[in-house]
């Protein structure tokens, strides 16, 4: 079970962080709740008429190394990771998002991968058969990198 540190416990927007370690590198996955009061915190720019969740919450997701946050070098790739470590990192991120979805009643996630290679990996993970009920919309602005992941709670199915 993943522990989600509630960083804005008594205010809005809600912000949770989960941490994990792979190959000696410490990572964190951050979830920022997007509401009408803080739409500027979202990675995606939504087209006119975009439908937001009626039944669940909307969170923006980022993940990075803790060292990058401390050193103010966002999304710089970790160097000299052993073979297979990148896959383990993404599996940890996938597990954490799944647990967050279950715990916080999330209908919509938005994220903007640092590059298109990472975007392709995300899309492969999400479209696996074990993720029935999830849909992904890719290519939103800015620069066609932002994405929307709708969960079954978005549709009122879960």
Secondary structure as GFF3:
##gff-version 3
##sequence-region A 1 158
A	DSSP	beta_strand	5	6	.	.	.	ID=ss1
A	DSSP	beta_strand	15	22	.	.	.	ID=ss2
A	DSSP	beta_strand	25	33	.	.	.	ID=ss3
A	DSSP	three_ten_helix	39	41	.	.	.	ID=ss4
A	DSSP	beta_strand	57	65	.	.	.	ID=ss5
A	DSSP	alpha_helix	66	71	.	.	.	ID=ss6
A	DSSP	alpha_helix	85	104	.	.	.	ID=ss7
A	DSSP	beta_strand	106	112	.	.	.	ID=ss8
A	DSSP	alpha_helix	116	126	.	.	.	ID=ss9
A	DSSP	three_ten_helix	129	131	.	.	.	ID=ss10
A	DSSP	beta_strand	135	140	.	.	.	ID=ss11
A	DSSP	beta_strand	146	150	.	.	.	ID=ss12
###
